[in-house]
Amino acid sequence: MNNFIEIPKCVLFAMVLFASFMGSRAYAQGGPWTLDQCVDYAYENNLSIRQSLLEVRNSQNTYTQSQWERGPALDANISQGWSFGRTVDPFSNQFVSQSFNFNNSSLVLSWTIFAGGQIRHNIQQNNYSLTASQLNVEQVKYDVALNVATAYLNVLLNQELLNVAIKQREATQEQLDRTQKLFNAGSVAINQVVDLQAQLANDELNIVNAENQVLLSKLNLMQVMNLPAADDFDLAITTLPDIGRAEIYPQAPAEIYVSAEQTWAGIKRTEMSIRSSEASVEAAQGRRYPTLSFSANLSSGYSSARTLFDQSISSQTQIIGVVDGTGQTVSTTVPVVDRVPRDYPFLQQYGDNFGQGFSFNLRIPIFNRRQISTGIQNSKLQVERNRLEAQNVRVQLRQNIEQSYNDARAATISYNAQRQQLEALQLAFETTERRFNAGAASAVDFNIAKINRDRAEADLVRAKYNHIFRQKVLDYYQNKPITLD
């Protein structure tokens, strides 16, 4: 099976250069990238992580707001109005036929004393939701780390395949030089030289294809990291441990699942979602209870239609009658009140109209068109949905672990088989090479043995990286750090 895609180098270079210009800017990296640096950069720039962090901030705000619901609310109200024509003065309660302006101000305090536990359960619900969103960030980060590690391993794989292709070209070049000398000495026929030249051209093509694969895998890694493409992107030299004979993963799928169930952030998140929905049911049931609240207010106002009067009292003689017979007038002194209107100042009116009051309010739900019952039923349905989701996550996790374990087992067996195959084909190649150098084998026999050996060497490299990757996936399910040690 050939892992190479034949893409001309000029086309690949144009693709990478175009992606580089499309990026906002290249990340300034002081040297080759390690796996930890790639993961850290992805943590800072991955859009899924950013979105999940915004969800955490939103949940934190909601949780904080629900805690503030325990306290009182204080509101200030100010209104300014104008009236024209015949209307009722809001302060004198008399009809006036004039244009005037009025102002009202109040300060209102309201405080819920008892609401059937709704506030307390809402706080619990939002707290569980906040924890669930934080666990979601943890899960997204671990998924991103696995994706980065997979892409990173793919780059290392293609780089090693490139090194294998270069060594194969060098071996062919050495054999061609030796055969050319033998041909010049008249010891071999020209067809053996031509066959080796064809094999060398094929090795050159394999190098070109391997280089293309390295560039493509680097581009894929940069895209997973959300790093603008750059042609100077290189990985740090990473030496993977010598595997030798690979061993089957030491833990069985059931053991891996038990460990994953205790540490898997996705499962913990679903558990928090269940608790949040259960608290929502308690809050919905609290609406059946009476609500007791306290309110107090301060108020005052002003009206330009109101006036003050300055009063003065004087005496006035008033004739009240005439005496019969004499015609003498009878008079008396009566008080006379004079009222002189003047403006009623704004501040004085506010002081005179200042009022205070407080009240306790009890609201008892009797019938509200089944809104409370429907809300409780819907909250219980949400609990069931979250429980099914949690069960589905567990089933999916168990199935993924079982599949990953079988993949890892197959990869280990395949690696050991490829290793034995390479040893056999290497021995066959060395035997054919000695016979070819002695003139007992043709160039065709030599090329066939070399092609088989080269293919087996490349397949072993792929099998080694596949084995390593499958082992890391099983580590991932147990929440173990993803490293290349």
Secondary structure, 3 states (H helix, E strand, C coil): CCCCCCCCHHHHHHHHHHHHHHCCCCCCCCCCECHHHHHHHHHHHCHHHHHHHHHHHHHHHHHHHHHHCCCCEEEEEEEEEEECCEEECCCCCCEEECCEEEEEEEEEEEEEEECCCHHHHHHHHHHHHHHHHHHHHHHHHHHHHHHHHHHHHHHHHHHHHHHHHHHHHHHHHHHHHHHHHHHHCCCCCHHHHHHHHHHHHHHHHHHHHHHHHHHHHHHHHHHHHCCCCCCCCCECCCCCCCCCCCCCCCCCHHHHHHHHHHHCHHHHHHHHHHHHHHHHHHHHHHHHCCEEEEEEEEEEEEECCCEEEEEEEEEEEEEEEECCCCCCEEEEEEEEEEEEEEECCHHHHHHHCCEEEEEEEEECCCCCCCHHHHHHHHHHHHHHHHHHHHHHHHHHHHHHHHHHHHHHHHHHHHHHHHHHHHHHHHHHHHHHHHHHHCCCCCHHHHHHHHHHHHHHHHHHHHHHHHHHHHHHHHHHHCCCCCCCC
